[in-house]
Amino acid sequence: MSETPIFRQARLYKTSARLRQLGRFALFLCLPVMALLLSFPRDGRVVQPPAWWGYLFLLFVAICMAGIWGDVLIATFMKCDRCGRRPTLVWSLKYPQRMSEWQAIREFFFPSEMRSRTFTCAQCGARFRLA
């Protein structure tokens, strides 16, 4: 069995994955910011949050959007070393095997490709190492 080749654009792949993680963490951190909204005083049925809350909420939304759009932008520039197509952008989703809730949460925030430092091209199925 031959050794798995190193992906030539491993740095782009890692940057793309880190931006996706940043976007996911920012999305997760929007939840406590929204929960903070419940603790502000009410004027009848309307909550009157202070001005800093709106800026904080917009900051997390902007980080989330910038991270995810940055991930997509970088992913469009990557090409598979074997087939020449984009290795991470696909139109049909493949459903992963069944996993527990904790495994799904871990996979959402810390993808297995980054933990194992290998990934498979979604187009041709070639496996590569991330240097």
N, CA, C and O atoms as a GROMACS GRO file, in nm:
protein
  524
    1MET      N    1   0.084  -0.117   0.000
    1MET     CA    2   0.000   0.000   0.000
    1MET      C    3   0.089   0.124   0.000
    1MET      O    4   0.180   0.135   0.082
    2SER      N    5   0.063   0.216  -0.090
    2SER     CA    6   0.146   0.336  -0.100
    2SER      C    7   0.107   0.438   0.005
    2SER      O    8  -0.004   0.437   0.059
    3GLU      N    9   0.201   0.525   0.033
    3GLU     CA   10   0.176   0.630   0.132
    3GLU      C   11   0.083   0.735   0.074
    3GLU      O   12   0.087   0.762  -0.046
    4THR      N   13  -0.001   0.792   0.157
    4THR     CA   14  -0.094   0.895   0.113
    4THR      C   15  -0.017   1.021   0.075
    4THR      O   16   0.065   1.069   0.153
    5PRO      N   17  -0.040   1.075  -0.047
    5PRO     CA   18   0.035   1.194  -0.088
    5PRO      C   19  -0.007   1.318  -0.011
    5PRO      O   20  -0.119   1.328   0.040
    6ILE      N   21   0.085   1.413  -0.004
    6ILE     CA   22   0.057   1.540   0.063
    6ILE      C   23  -0.015   1.631  -0.035
    6ILE      O   24   0.026   1.643  -0.151
    7PHE      N   25  -0.121   1.694   0.011
    7PHE     CA   26  -0.199   1.786  -0.072
    7PHE      C   27  -0.117   1.912  -0.094
    7PHE      O   28  -0.069   1.973   0.002
    8ARG      N   29  -0.100   1.953  -0.219
    8ARG     CA   30  -0.017   2.070  -0.250
    8ARG      C   31  -0.074   2.199  -0.194
    8ARG      O   32   0.001   2.290  -0.160
    9GLN      N   33  -0.204   2.209  -0.181
    9GLN     CA   34  -0.269   2.330  -0.130
    9GLN      C   35  -0.318   2.309   0.013
    9GLN      O   36  -0.425   2.357   0.050
   10ALA      N   37  -0.239   2.238   0.092
   10ALA     CA   38  -0.279   2.207   0.230
   10ALA      C   39  -0.300   2.333   0.312
   10ALA      O   40  -0.387   2.338   0.398
   11ARG      N   41  -0.221   2.435   0.287
   11ARG     CA   42  -0.235   2.560   0.362
   11ARG      C   43  -0.370   2.626   0.334
   11ARG      O   44  -0.435   2.677   0.425
   12LEU      N   45  -0.413   2.624   0.208
   12LEU     CA   46  -0.545   2.678   0.175
   12LEU      C   47  -0.656   2.597   0.242
   12LEU      O   48  -0.753   2.652   0.293
   13TYR      N   49  -0.640   2.464   0.241
   13TYR     CA   50  -0.740   2.377   0.301
   13TYR      C   51  -0.752   2.406   0.451
   13TYR      O   52  -0.862   2.417   0.504
   14LYS      N   53  -0.637   2.419   0.519
   14LYS     CA   54  -0.640   2.446   0.664
   14LYS      C   55  -0.701   2.583   0.692
   14LYS      O   56  -0.779   2.598   0.787
   15THR      N   57  -0.666   2.683   0.612
   15THR     CA   58  -0.722   2.816   0.631
   15THR      C   59  -0.873   2.814   0.612
   15THR      O   60  -0.947   2.875   0.688
   16SER      N   61  -0.918   2.744   0.510
   16SER     CA   62  -1.060   2.731   0.483
   16SER      C   63  -1.132   2.664   0.600
   16SER      O   64  -1.238   2.710   0.643
   17ALA      N   65  -1.074   2.557   0.652
   17ALA     CA   66  -1.135   2.485   0.764
   17ALA      C   67  -1.136   2.571   0.890
   17ALA      O   68  -1.233   2.568   0.966
   18ARG      N   69  -1.031   2.647   0.914
   18ARG     CA   70  -1.026   2.733   1.033
   18ARG      C   71  -1.128   2.846   1.024
   18ARG      O   72  -1.190   2.882   1.124
   19LEU      N   73  -1.146   2.901   0.905
   19LEU     CA   74  -1.248   3.005   0.888
   19LEU      C   75  -1.388   2.949   0.911
   19LEU      O   76  -1.474   3.015   0.970
   20ARG      N   77  -1.411   2.825   0.865
   20ARG     CA   78  -1.540   2.761   0.889
   20ARG      C   79  -1.561   2.740   1.039
   20ARG      O   80  -1.670   2.762   1.090
   21GLN      N   81  -1.455   2.697   1.110
   21GLN     CA   82  -1.465   2.681   1.254
   21GLN      C   83  -1.495   2.815   1.323
   21GLN      O   84  -1.577   2.820   1.414
   22LEU      N   85  -1.429   2.921   1.280
   22LEU     CA   86  -1.453   3.053   1.336
   22LEU      C   87  -1.599   3.094   1.317
   22LEU      O   88  -1.662   3.145   1.409
   23GLY      N   89  -1.652   3.071   1.196
   23GLY     CA   90  -1.792   3.102   1.170
   23GLY      C   91  -1.887   3.022   1.256
   23GLY      O   92  -1.988   3.074   1.303
   24ARG      N   93  -1.856   2.895   1.277
   24ARG     CA   94  -1.942   2.811   1.360
   24ARG      C   95  -1.936   2.852   1.506
   24ARG      O   96  -2.040   2.853   1.574
   25PHE      N   97  -1.818   2.885   1.557
   25PHE     CA   98  -1.807   2.931   1.695
   25PHE      C   99  -1.882   3.063   1.714
   25PHE      O  100  -1.949   3.082   1.816
   26ALA      N  101  -1.870   3.154   1.618
   26ALA     CA  102  -1.941   3.282   1.629
   26ALA      C  103  -2.092   3.260   1.627
   26ALA      O  104  -2.166   3.327   1.699
   27LEU      N  105  -2.138   3.166   1.544
   27LEU     CA  106  -2.280   3.134   1.542
   27LEU      C  107  -2.325   3.079   1.677
   27LEU      O  108  -2.432   3.113   1.727
   28PHE      N  109  -2.242   2.994   1.735
   28PHE     CA  110  -2.272   2.939   1.867
   28PHE      C  111  -2.273   3.048   1.974
   28PHE      O  112  -2.357   3.044   2.064
   29LEU      N  113  -2.181   3.144   1.965
   29LEU     CA  114  -2.173   3.251   2.064
   29LEU      C  115  -2.285   3.354   2.049
   29LEU      O  116  -2.306   3.435   2.138
   30CYS      N  117  -2.356   3.351   1.937
   30CYS     CA  118  -2.474   3.438   1.923
   30CYS      C  119  -2.586   3.395   2.018
   30CYS      O  120  -2.668   3.478   2.057
   31LEU      N  121  -2.589   3.268   2.054
   31LEU     CA  122  -2.695   3.219   2.143
   31LEU      C  123  -2.691   3.285   2.280
   31LEU      O  124  -2.795   3.330   2.327
   32PRO      N  125  -2.575   3.293   2.349
   32PRO     CA  126  -2.575   3.364   2.478
   32PRO      C  127  -2.606   3.512   2.464
   32PRO      O  128  -2.666   3.572   2.553
   33VAL      N  129  -2.566   3.572   2.353
   33VAL     CA  130  -2.597   3.713   2.331
   33VAL      C  131  -2.749   3.730   2.317
   33VAL      O  132  -2.805   3.826   2.369
   34MET      N  133  -2.814   3.638   2.248
   34MET     CA  134  -2.960   3.644   2.236
   34MET      C  135  -3.026   3.616   2.371
   34MET      O  136  -3.128   3.678   2.403
   35ALA      N  137  -2.969   3.525   2.451
   35ALA     CA  138  -3.025   3.497   2.583
   35ALA      C  139  -3.011   3.618   2.674
   35ALA      O  140  -3.094   3.641   2.762
   36LEU      N  141  -2.904   3.696   2.653
   36LEU     CA  142  -2.886   3.818   2.731
   36LEU      C  143  -2.999   3.916   2.707
   36LEU      O  144  -3.032   3.997   2.794
   37LEU      N  145  -3.058   3.910   2.590
   37LEU     CA  146  -3.169   3.998   2.556
   37LEU      C  147  -3.288   3.979   2.652
   37LEU      O  148  -3.361   4.073   2.679
   38LEU      N  149  -3.305   3.856   2.701
   38LEU     CA  150  -3.417   3.827   2.792
   38LEU      C  151  -3.400   3.892   2.928
   38LEU      O  152  -3.498   3.909   3.001
   39SER      N  153  -3.277   3.928   2.964
   39SER     CA  154  -3.254   3.985   3.096
   39SER      C  155  -3.269   4.138   3.100
   39SER      O  156  -3.261   4.197   3.208
   40PHE      N  157  -3.291   4.201   2.987
   40PHE     CA  158  -3.305   4.347   2.984
   40PHE      C  159  -3.447   4.388   3.023
   40PHE      O  160  -3.541   4.310   3.008
   41PRO      N  161  -3.461   4.511   3.074
   41PRO     CA  162  -3.594   4.556   3.117
   41PRO      C  163  -3.691   4.567   2.999
   41PRO      O  164  -3.651   4.592   2.885
   42ARG      N  165  -3.817   4.547   3.030
   42ARG     CA  166  -3.921   4.550   2.928
   42ARG      C  167  -4.010   4.671   2.948
   42ARG      O  168  -4.036   4.716   3.059
   43ASP      N  169  -4.056   4.721   2.836
   43ASP     CA  170  -4.155   4.829   2.838
   43ASP      C  171  -4.284   4.768   2.782
   43ASP      O  172  -4.311   4.777   2.662
   44GLY      N  173  -4.359   4.707   2.869
   44GLY     CA  174  -4.476   4.632   2.824
   44GLY      C  175  -4.430   4.498   2.766
   44GLY      O  176  -4.379   4.414   2.840
   45ARG      N  177  -4.447   4.479   2.636
   45ARG     CA  178  -4.406   4.356   2.570
   45ARG      C  179  -4.276   4.373   2.491
   45ARG      O  180  -4.225   4.277   2.434
   46VAL      N  181  -4.223   4.495   2.487
   46VAL     CA  182  -4.107   4.525   2.405
   46VAL      C  183  -3.983   4.534   2.492
   46VAL      O  184  -3.984   4.601   2.596
   47VAL      N  185  -3.875   4.467   2.451
   47VAL     CA  186  -3.748   4.474   2.522
   47VAL      C  187  -3.670   4.594   2.469
   47VAL      O  188  -3.659   4.614   2.348
   48GLN      N  189  -3.614   4.672   2.562
   48GLN     CA  190  -3.534   4.788   2.524
   48GLN      C  191  -3.388   4.761   2.560
   48GLN      O  192  -3.343   4.799   2.668
   49PRO      N  193  -3.312   4.695   2.470
   49PRO     CA  194  -3.172   4.666   2.502
   49PRO      C  195  -3.087   4.792   2.488
   49PRO      O  196  -3.122   4.884   2.413
   50PRO      N  197  -2.974   4.797   2.560
   50PRO     CA  198  -2.884   4.911   2.543
   50PRO      C  199  -2.818   4.906   2.405
   50PRO      O  200  -2.820   4.803   2.337
   51ALA      N  201  -2.760   5.016   2.366
   51ALA     CA  202  -2.700   5.026   2.232
   51ALA      C  203  -2.585   4.928   2.214
   51ALA      O  204  -2.566   4.876   2.105
   52TRP      N  205  -2.507   4.902   2.322
   52TRP     CA  206  -2.393   4.812   2.308
   52TRP      C  207  -2.437   4.671   2.273
   52TRP      O  208  -2.361   4.597   2.210
   53TRP      N  209  -2.558   4.631   2.313
   53TRP     CA  210  -2.604   4.495   2.280
   53TRP      C  211  -2.619   4.478   2.130
   53TRP      O  212  -2.581   4.374   2.076
   54GLY      N  213  -2.673   4.578   2.063
   54GLY     CA  214  -2.688   4.571   1.918
   54GLY      C  215  -2.554   4.560   1.848
   54GLY      O  216  -2.539   4.484   1.751
   55TYR      N  217  -2.456   4.635   1.896
   55TYR     CA  218  -2.322   4.626   1.836
   55TYR      C  219  -2.258   4.491   1.862
   55TYR      O  220  -2.192   4.435   1.774
   56LEU      N  221  -2.278   4.436   1.982
   56LEU     CA  222  -2.224   4.305   2.014
   56LEU      C  223  -2.287   4.197   1.926
   56LEU      O  224  -2.217   4.110   1.873
   57PHE      N  225  -2.418   4.204   1.910
   57PHE     CA  226  -2.488   4.107   1.826
   57PHE      C  227  -2.440   4.117   1.681
   57PHE      O  228  -2.412   4.016   1.617
   58LEU      N  229  -2.431   4.239   1.629
   58LEU     CA  230  -2.383   4.258   1.491
   58LEU      C  231  -2.239   4.212   1.474
   58LEU      O  232  -2.201   4.164   1.367
   59LEU      N  233  -2.157   4.228   1.578
   59LEU     CA  234  -2.018   4.182   1.572
   59LEU      C  235  -2.013   4.030   1.552
   59LEU      O  236  -1.940   3.982   1.465
   60PHE      N  237  -2.090   3.955   1.632
   60PHE     CA  238  -2.089   3.810   1.619
   60PHE      C  239  -2.148   3.765   1.485
   60PHE      O  240  -2.099   3.669   1.425
   61VAL      N  241  -2.252   3.831   1.440
   61VAL     CA  242  -2.310   3.798   1.309
   61VAL      C  243  -2.209   3.827   1.198
   61VAL      O  244  -2.195   3.748   1.104
   62ALA      N  245  -2.138   3.938   1.208
   62ALA     CA  246  -2.038   3.973   1.106
   62ALA      C  247  -1.922   3.873   1.106
   62ALA      O  248  -1.875   3.834   1.000
   63ILE      N  249  -1.877   3.831   1.225
   63ILE     CA  250  -1.769   3.731   1.232
   63ILE      C  251  -1.816   3.601   1.172
   63ILE      O  252  -1.741   3.536   1.099
   64CYS      N  253  -1.938   3.561   1.203
   64CYS     CA  254  -1.994   3.438   1.149
   64CYS      C  255  -2.001   3.443   0.996
   64CYS      O  256  -1.956   3.351   0.928
   65MET      N  257  -2.056   3.550   0.944
   65MET     CA  258  -2.070   3.562   0.799
   65MET      C  259  -1.934   3.572   0.730
   65MET      O  260  -1.913   3.509   0.626
   66ALA      N  261  -1.842   3.650   0.786
   66ALA     CA  262  -1.709   3.664   0.727
   66ALA      C  263  -1.635   3.531   0.728
   66ALA      O  264  -1.568   3.496   0.631
   67GLY      N  265  -1.646   3.456   0.837
   67GLY     CA  266  -1.579   3.327   0.845
   67GLY      C  267  -1.632   3.228   0.743
   67GLY      O  268  -1.555   3.162   0.673
   68ILE      N  269  -1.762   3.218   0.733
   68ILE     CA  270  -1.822   3.120   0.641
   68ILE      C  271  -1.802   3.162   0.497
   68ILE      O  272  -1.770   3.078   0.413
   69TRP      N  273  -1.821   3.291   0.465
   69TRP     CA  274  -1.799   3.335   0.327
   69TRP      C  275  -1.651   3.329   0.289
   69TRP      O  276  -1.618   3.301   0.174
   70GLY      N  277  -1.563   3.355   0.385
   70GLY     CA  278  -1.420   3.340   0.359
   70GLY      C  279  -1.385   3.195   0.330
   70GLY      O  280  -1.303   3.167   0.242
   71ASP      N  281  -1.447   3.103   0.403
   71ASP     CA  282  -1.426   2.960   0.379
   71ASP      C  283  -1.469   2.923   0.237
   71ASP      O  284  -1.396   2.854   0.166
   72VAL      N  285  -1.585   2.968   0.196
   72VAL     CA  286  -1.636   2.937   0.062
   72VAL      C  287  -1.547   2.999  -0.046
   72VAL      O  288  -1.519   2.936  -0.148
   73LEU      N  289  -1.503   3.122  -0.023
   73LEU     CA  290  -1.418   3.190  -0.120
   73LEU      C  291  -1.285   3.116  -0.138
   73LEU      O  292  -1.240   3.095  -0.250
   74ILE      N  293  -1.223   3.078  -0.028
   74ILE     CA  294  -1.097   3.004  -0.036
   74ILE      C  295  -1.119   2.867  -0.100
   74ILE      O  296  -1.036   2.820  -0.178
   75ALA      N  297  -1.230   2.802  -0.067
   75ALA     CA  298  -1.258   2.670  -0.124
   75ALA      C  299  -1.274   2.674  -0.275
   75ALA      O  300  -1.247   2.575  -0.343
   76THR      N  301  -1.318   2.787  -0.329
   76THR     CA  302  -1.332   2.796  -0.475
   76THR      C  303  -1.197   2.801  -0.545
   76THR      O  304  -1.189   2.769  -0.664
   77PHE      N  305  -1.091   2.840  -0.475
   77PHE     CA  306  -0.959   2.846  -0.536
   77PHE      C  307  -0.880   2.717  -0.524
   77PHE      O  308  -0.778   2.702  -0.590
   78MET      N  309  -0.926   2.623  -0.443
   78MET     CA  310  -0.854   2.496  -0.428
   78MET      C  311  -0.886   2.404  -0.544
   78MET      O  312  -0.998   2.402  -0.595
   79LYS      N  313  -0.787   2.328  -0.587
   79LYS     CA  314  -0.803   2.228  -0.692
   79LYS      C  315  -0.743   2.097  -0.643
   79LYS      O  316  -0.638   2.096  -0.578
   80CYS      N  317  -0.809   1.988  -0.674
   80CYS     CA  318  -0.759   1.856  -0.638
   80CYS      C  319  -0.633   1.826  -0.719
   80CYS      O  320  -0.626   1.858  -0.838
   81ASP      N  321  -0.534   1.766  -0.655
   81ASP     CA  322  -0.410   1.732  -0.725
   81ASP      C  323  -0.430   1.621  -0.827
   81ASP      O  324  -0.354   1.612  -0.924
   82ARG      N  325  -0.529   1.537  -0.807
   82ARG     CA  326  -0.551   1.424  -0.898
   82ARG      C  327  -0.649   1.455  -1.011
   82ARG      O  328  -0.618   1.431  -1.128
   83CYS      N  329  -0.767   1.510  -0.977
   83CYS     CA  330  -0.869   1.530  -1.081
   83CYS      C  331  -0.879   1.675  -1.128
   83CYS      O  332  -0.938   1.700  -1.233
   84GLY      N  333  -0.823   1.770  -1.054
   84GLY     CA  334  -0.826   1.909  -1.096
   84GLY      C  335  -0.955   1.982  -1.064
   84GLY      O  336  -0.969   2.101  -1.096
   85ARG      N  337  -1.051   1.914  -1.001
   85ARG     CA  338  -1.176   1.981  -0.963
   85ARG      C  339  -1.168   2.029  -0.819
   85ARG      O  340  -1.071   2.001  -0.749
   86ARG      N  341  -1.271   2.101  -0.775
   86ARG     CA  342  -1.272   2.153  -0.638
   86ARG      C  343  -1.300   2.039  -0.540
   86ARG      O  344  -1.406   1.976  -0.548
   87PRO      N  345  -1.208   2.013  -0.448
   87PRO     CA  346  -1.222   1.895  -0.361
   87PRO      C  347  -1.324   1.907  -0.249
   87PRO      O  348  -1.364   1.806  -0.192
   88THR      N  349  -1.368   2.029  -0.216
   88THR     CA  350  -1.458   2.043  -0.102
   88THR      C  351  -1.596   2.095  -0.138
   88THR      O  352  -1.687   2.088  -0.055
   89LEU      N  353  -1.615   2.147  -0.258
   89LEU     CA  354  -1.746   2.199  -0.298
   89LEU      C  355  -1.822   2.094  -0.377
   89LEU      O  356  -1.777   2.050  -0.483
   90VAL      N  357  -1.936   2.053  -0.324
   90VAL     CA  358  -2.019   1.952  -0.390
   90VAL      C  359  -2.164   1.999  -0.392
   90VAL      O  360  -2.206   2.078  -0.308
   91TRP      N  361  -2.239   1.949  -0.488
   91TRP     CA  362  -2.381   1.985  -0.498
   91TRP      C  363  -2.470   1.883  -0.429
   91TRP      O  364  -2.579   1.918  -0.384
   92SER      N  365  -2.425   1.759  -0.421
   92SER     CA  366  -2.506   1.657  -0.353
   92SER      C  367  -2.436   1.618  -0.224
   92SER      O  368  -2.319   1.579  -0.224
   93LEU      N  369  -2.509   1.629  -0.113
   93LEU     CA  370  -2.451   1.599   0.017
   93LEU      C  371  -2.452   1.450   0.042
   93LEU      O  372  -2.550   1.381   0.010
   94LYS      N  373  -2.345   1.399   0.100
   94LYS     CA  374  -2.338   1.259   0.140
   94LYS      C  375  -2.358   1.255   0.290
   94LYS      O  376  -2.288   1.324   0.365
   95TYR      N  377  -2.451   1.176   0.334
   95TYR     CA  378  -2.481   1.171   0.476
   95TYR      C  379  -2.381   1.082   0.548
   95TYR      O  380  -2.355   0.969   0.505
   96PRO      N  381  -2.323   1.132   0.658
   96PRO     CA  382  -2.226   1.052   0.733
   96PRO      C  383  -2.294   0.938   0.809
   96PRO      O  384  -2.416   0.934   0.821
   97GLN      N  385  -2.212   0.849   0.858
   97GLN     CA  386  -2.266   0.738   0.936
   97GLN      C  387  -2.329   0.790   1.064
   97GLN      O  388  -2.303   0.904   1.105
   98ARG      N  389  -2.411   0.708   1.125
   98ARG     CA  390  -2.478   0.749   1.248
   98ARG      C  391  -2.374   0.767   1.358
   98ARG      O  392  -2.279   0.690   1.369
   99MET      N  393  -2.395   0.871   1.440
   99MET     CA  394  -2.304   0.898   1.551
   99MET      C  395  -2.383   0.951   1.668
   99MET      O  396  -2.497   0.996   1.653
  100SER      N  397  -2.322   0.946   1.786
  100SER     CA  398  -2.389   0.996   1.905
  100SER      C  399  -2.394   1.149   1.901
  100SER      O  400  -2.331   1.213   1.818
  101GLU      N  401  -2.471   1.205   1.993
  101GLU     CA  402  -2.484   1.351   1.998
  101GLU      C  403  -2.350   1.417   2.024
  101GLU      O  404  -2.316   1.517   1.960
  102TRP      N  405  -2.272   1.362   2.117
  102TRP     CA  406  -2.143   1.422   2.150
  102TRP      C  407  -2.046   1.413   2.032
  102TRP      O  408  -1.970   1.506   2.007
  103GLN      N  409  -2.050   1.302   1.961
  103GLN     CA  410  -1.964   1.290   1.842
  103GLN      C  411  -2.006   1.390   1.735
  103GLN      O  412  -1.921   1.447   1.667
  104ALA      N  413  -2.136   1.411   1.720
  104ALA     CA  414  -2.185   1.507   1.620
  104ALA      C  415  -2.145   1.650   1.657
  104ALA      O  416  -2.109   1.728   1.569
  105ILE      N  417  -2.151   1.683   1.785
  105ILE     CA  418  -2.109   1.817   1.830
  105ILE      C  419  -1.960   1.835   1.807
  105ILE      O  420  -1.916   1.938   1.758
  106ARG      N  421  -1.882   1.734   1.845
  106ARG     CA  422  -1.736   1.741   1.824
  106ARG      C  423  -1.704   1.753   1.676
  106ARG      O  424  -1.616   1.830   1.638
  107GLU      N  425  -1.774   1.679   1.593
  107GLU     CA  426  -1.751   1.684   1.448
  107GLU      C  427  -1.790   1.820   1.391
  107GLU      O  428  -1.728   1.868   1.296
  108PHE      N  429  -1.892   1.884   1.448
  108PHE     CA  430  -1.936   2.015   1.400
  108PHE      C  431  -1.830   2.122   1.428
  108PHE      O  432  -1.800   2.204   1.342
  109PHE      N  433  -1.773   2.121   1.550
  109PHE     CA  434  -1.676   2.224   1.586
  109PHE      C  435  -1.532   2.186   1.553
  109PHE      O  436  -1.451   2.274   1.524
  110PHE      N  437  -1.498   2.058   1.557
  110PHE     CA  438  -1.362   2.013   1.528
  110PHE      C  439  -1.369   1.899   1.426
  110PHE      O  440  -1.372   1.782   1.465
  111PRO      N  441  -1.372   1.930   1.296
  111PRO     CA  442  -1.389   1.828   1.193
  111PRO      C  443  -1.281   1.720   1.197
  111PRO      O  444  -1.166   1.747   1.232
  112SER      N  445  -1.319   1.600   1.162
  112SER     CA  446  -1.225   1.487   1.166
  112SER      C  447  -1.108   1.507   1.070
  112SER      O  448  -0.999   1.454   1.093
  113GLU      N  449  -1.130   1.582   0.961
  113GLU     CA  450  -1.021   1.606   0.866
  113GLU      C  451  -0.909   1.685   0.933
  113GLU      O  452  -0.791   1.660   0.905
  114MET      N  453  -0.943   1.777   1.020
  114MET     CA  454  -0.840   1.856   1.087
  114MET      C  455  -0.775   1.776   1.200
  114MET      O  456  -0.656   1.795   1.227
  115ARG      N  457  -0.849   1.687   1.264
  115ARG     CA  458  -0.791   1.606   1.370
  115ARG      C  459  -0.698   1.499   1.316
  115ARG      O  460  -0.591   1.475   1.371
  116SER      N  461  -0.739   1.434   1.206
  116SER     CA  462  -0.657   1.327   1.150
  116SER      C  463  -0.555   1.377   1.048
  116SER      O  464  -0.466   1.302   1.007
  117ARG      N  465  -0.568   1.504   1.009
  117ARG     CA  466  -0.479   1.567   0.911
  117ARG      C  467  -0.481   1.497   0.776
  117ARG      O  468  -0.382   1.497   0.703
  118THR      N  469  -0.595   1.437   0.742
  118THR     CA  470  -0.615   1.378   0.610
  118THR      C  471  -0.755   1.417   0.563
  118THR      O  472  -0.844   1.444   0.644
  119PHE      N  473  -0.774   1.419   0.432
  119PHE     CA  474  -0.908   1.442   0.379
  119PHE      C  475  -0.922   1.368   0.248
  119PHE      O  476  -0.823   1.328   0.186
  120THR      N  477  -1.046   1.350   0.206
  120THR     CA  478  -1.078   1.281   0.082
  120THR      C  479  -1.145   1.380  -0.012
  120THR      O  480  -1.236   1.453   0.027
  121CYS      N  481  -1.099   1.381  -0.136
  121CYS     CA  482  -1.160   1.468  -0.237
  121CYS      C  483  -1.304   1.422  -0.258
  121CYS      O  484  -1.330   1.303  -0.277
  122ALA      N  485  -1.397   1.515  -0.253
  122ALA     CA  486  -1.538   1.481  -0.268
  122ALA      C  487  -1.572   1.443  -0.412
  122ALA      O  488  -1.675   1.380  -0.435
  123GLN      N  489  -1.489   1.480  -0.507
  123GLN     CA  490  -1.517   1.454  -0.649
  123GLN      C  491  -1.464   1.317  -0.694
  123GLN      O  492  -1.539   1.238  -0.751
  124CYS      N  493  -1.334   1.290  -0.667
  124CYS     CA  494  -1.274   1.167  -0.719
  124CYS      C  495  -1.245   1.062  -0.613
  124CYS      O  496  -1.215   0.948  -0.646
  125GLY      N  497  -1.253   1.100  -0.485
  125GLY     CA  498  -1.231   1.004  -0.377
  125GLY      C  499  -1.086   0.984  -0.339
  125GLY      O  500  -1.057   0.895  -0.260
  126ALA      N  501  -0.994   1.064  -0.392
  126ALA     CA  502  -0.853   1.050  -0.359
  126ALA      C  503  -0.829   1.100  -0.217
  126ALA      O  504  -0.886   1.201  -0.175
  127ARG      N  505  -0.742   1.029  -0.143
  127ARG     CA  506  -0.706   1.070  -0.006
  127ARG      C  507  -0.575   1.146  -0.009
  127ARG      O  508  -0.482   1.110  -0.080
  128PHE      N  509  -0.570   1.254   0.072
  128PHE     CA  510  -0.450   1.336   0.080
  128PHE      C  511  -0.420   1.365   0.226
  128PHE      O  512  -0.508   1.365   0.312
  129ARG      N  513  -0.290   1.389   0.252
  129ARG     CA  514  -0.247   1.432   0.384
  129ARG      C  515  -0.234   1.582   0.385
  129ARG      O  516  -0.204   1.643   0.282
  130LEU      N  517  -0.257   1.642   0.501
  130LEU     CA  518  -0.237   1.786   0.517
  130LEU      C  519  -0.106   1.805   0.592
  130LEU      O  520  -0.094   1.764   0.708
  131ALA      N  521  -0.008   1.866   0.528
  131ALA     CA  522   0.125   1.883   0.589
  131ALA      C  523   0.120   1.979   0.703
  131ALA      O  524   0.222   2.006   0.766
   0.00000   0.00000   0.00000
